[in-house]
Amino acid sequence: MSNPLHIDEFMYILQMEAEVIRWTLNLYNGDDSHCGVLTSGGTESIILACLSYRELGRKHMGIKKPNMVMSSTAHPAFDKAGFYLGIEIRKVPHINYMVDLEGLKNSVDSNTIALVASAPEYVYGNYDPVGEIAGLAKTRGIGCHVDCCLGSYVNPFITKLGYKLAYEYDFKVPGVTTISCDPHKYAYGPKGAGILMFKDKKMREAQFFTNTLWNGGIYATTCIAGSRPGSVIAGTWASMMKFGVKGLEEKARTVLEAQV
C-alpha cells in the first residue's frame, strides 16, 4: 500500500493529491496564492485550521489564551479542536436558528484568533452571513474559517443551476482565510478525504509539523496523520476525473431538485 509520508517513493500519489486540491481551489475561486492540504475529513480539517490560527496568534499577536467565536450551530468539531489545542470555543446562542451577529461581535476580544461561519451548518441547513462575519474578522485583523463541509461540491453549482444562494461563501468574500470541504461527500470519492484550503502558504505552514533533530532522520507531516492511505487519495482523484466539473454539476442538480 502506498504511503504519501514517503514522498520520494510515491510521487504519483502526491501529484494526484496536488491535483485534487487545486481542482477544488478553482471551484472555490482560489487563485495562485491560495493553497491547501488533503485531510481525513471535516473534523481533521477544522482541527488543523484552528491549529494554524492558534500558532499565528501566538507568533504575530502574542496571544497565550486564544479563543474562537462562532454560532452555537457550528459543528462540534470546533469544540473538539478546542479540547485538543487549548483554545476557548465561544458559541453564541442562535436567534430563530440563525447566527446572532450582534452577540458574535460582543464575544470578540483581544484574545480572539478567528471567527467561524458555516455554509451551510449541519443542524438546520442554514447559511451564515459569511460576508458580515468575514468582514468583522478582517476589521479586527483576525482570521475567518468557513465550514463548507456539508455544502462541499454542491455549493459551487447552486447559482449556476439557477438556484438562489443565501450568502456567498468562498474566497471571493473579503476576509475569508480558510475553507474546509469534503470530497468524500459530494465528489463521490472514498470515505476519509477532506480538504482544508488556505488564503496563502504562510497560513498552511503554520500547521505543519517537522522534526529535523530525530536520530532516525527528518520527520515531517502536512496534517495530523503520519502514515496515510494512498488508496483514498487515488480514489478521490479517480472519482473527480470520472465525473469532472460537468458531472459534479449534474450530481448537484439532483441534490438541489430533491430538496425543492
Summary of the structure (lengths in Angstrom):
residues: 260
radius of gyration: 18.0
end to end distance: 43.3
largest distance: 59.5
contacts: 885
relative contact order: 0.18
helix: 41%
strand: 17%
